[in-house]
Amino acid sequence: MFLASALKPLALVSTLALSALGVLGQKYQRARFAFHLSLYITTLGALSVWGVLVSVLASVAGQRLNINYYVARSFYYVCHPLVGIPFDVEGEEHLQSLLVARDGKPQSAVLIGNHQSFLDILYLGRIFPKRAAIMAKQELKWAPLLGQYMSLSGAVFVNRKNRKDAVRTVEKAGEDMKKKGISLWIFPEGTRSLTSESTLLPFKKGAFHLAVQAQVPIVAVVCENYHRLFDGRSRMERGRLRIRVLPPISTHGLTADDVHALCESTRALMLDALADMSAPGAAKRHAELPAATSELARAQAGEDGDALATAVEARAQPDLVDGEARARRPAHGGEAETTDDEMDDDAVLLKRPGA
């Protein structure tokens, strides 16, 4: 009774504040930013509560592997009309085909996407497929509502401060991928990179080690640069955005020696798609792709999957300087090759549901 009487004034004040922001937002950009951001955060909080309920119901109904799909779609279809940011998806069939790729049975894959800001949750809501999973850093386990939802949905929380424990968790996830036909989502950049340029941070290699270890394909998802709509500080406008799902990249026959080249070649393909989707004037067109990218692009267009492995192997060949082998520099101004110690830093969105 006391709680209800205390919440009523708060609800009234919040409603009046949002209404005022809505009116002011018709004229002032900062007011629109505050209005849309408030709607976004409020919806995210409400859907976290909904996620806990869905987790319980889906587990009882034997649909635990699809909890993230149901919650993601719920968030998208509630939130995108409120903030006015719908998404058009190209190549969604590449995600849908994973469900029947092995003679009618699910094919596991490593799913990767570019990471611009926390608004990415909205694009994940639109694109997140069935039988896909999330792994999270251990700190999120104690986040109010979100932590409870993730625990109920079977999330595996990785201790990034203990590399051996993190590696064991990822190895177990790789084993479960093949057994249960589960796909895993990872942001390979490892952190957010919201700028006006259509670019990507250098990729960490955890996703690629996992794909090669499990011998499963990589499916790259690219969301166009949305800095013109949302800059994280003073602008959150309405507008339609595009997502492009690239054809699966085979890892058949690849080994740990091929991981670096696979990582850089995949990044190059994603950069090309990102630049192609960018609105005119929103970003610079990137420099010429590496020589092997043309072969990679042909493989992506639907030719034999082994062509992609061949292209990766070609990129893996070292340059020779004064008779000594030297690894190729990453394309597009990327940093030097990263170490395996970074593997657990990029596992921000990845989950292995329980049996």
Order of alpha helices (4+ residues) and beta strands (2+ residues): alpha-alpha-alpha-beta-alpha-beta-alpha-beta-beta-alpha-beta-alpha-beta-alpha-beta-beta-alpha-alpha-alpha-beta-beta
